[in-house]
Amino acid sequence: MKDADIILEVDGESIPMNDFVKKILSGMITGSVKSLHGVDEGWKILNITIKR
């Protein structure tokens, strides 16, 4: 998979990230999701929402 584009927003405000942080977050998230049953390997968009 080529490098993924990742956007971080907190309460609607976009949080800037450098390339290293983008690569780390992208790798952790996509690696975890790929290991789940039922996830198509050809997915295009992945959304995660965390509320507290």
N, C-alpha and C positions, 0 to 999 in steps of 0.2 A: 504494500500500500504506500502511495506517495504521502508526503507530509500532509496532515490534516489541518484545516483552518479551524481554530478554536477561539471562541469569544467568551469572556467572563463578564457577567453583569451582576451587580449586587444592588438590590432594591431599584432596579431600572437604570443604574448608572454603570456605564462601561468602564471596566478596570483594565488599564494598560498592562501588558505582559511582554517581557523580552522573549527572544526566540528560544532560549534555554527553558524557561518556565512553560512556554507553549508546548515544546517538544515533550517535556516530562509529563504534563497533565494529559496531553493527547495520548501518549503511550500507555499511561496507567489506565485511562478510561477505555480506550479501544481494546487493549489487551484483556481487560476484565470482561467486557461485553462479548468479545469473540469467543470466550470460553463458555458462555451460556447456551443451553440448548434452545433451539428454535430461532436463533438469530441468523438471518441470511448473510452469508459472507459478502454479498454484493450490496450491502446497505449503503445509502447515500447520506442520510442525515440522522444524527443521534441527539436527542434532547434529554437532559437530566434537570429536574427541578428539585431543589432542596428547600423545604420550608421549616421554620422553627417558630 
